[in-house]
Amino acid sequence: MTTDRISPFSIAGERETLRAFLDFHRATLAMKCEGLTDEDLRKQSMPPSTLSLLGLVRHMAEVERAWFRRVINGEDIPLVWSDEGDFQAAYDASSTTRSQAFDAWQAEVEHARRIEADAESLDVTGVWARTGEDVSLRVVMLHMMHEYARHNGHADFLREAIDGTVGV
């Protein structure tokens, strides 16, 4: 995953703006993890939480997969880290390497980008299995930005606790 973080455009169409902000947040998560060892990436926050930077990367692989491939693309596939559909299982990164987590995440981001690019409009819908409701690509992209922004806030605190780096 590249850590080149390009600021979103000041003036652009809706789709380009959504795409740019989502990629900005993806790159931010990668930057939070840059320069750390596997051991550093597995360091957990304060008990009872088991949250770690590597766990966040694993979780975001699941979220990308679920919303883009399962919901928008209608693929009948399991989650990456849990055959039972348990999103929380991704947070346990105790035996995962950087390359395993980042390879899975990058693969899911590439699938998501392809699905978004191939969609004829932001009004394309998929079915959210949890509720049976139709969900538009527009809403999925907005949800993904929200998900990344929230977890990038967690990543700020995790990174600061590891080596004091702030504001990346």
Beta strands, then each sheet from edge to edge (+ up, - down):
strand 1: 125-128
strand 2: 133-136
sheet 1: 1+ 2-
end
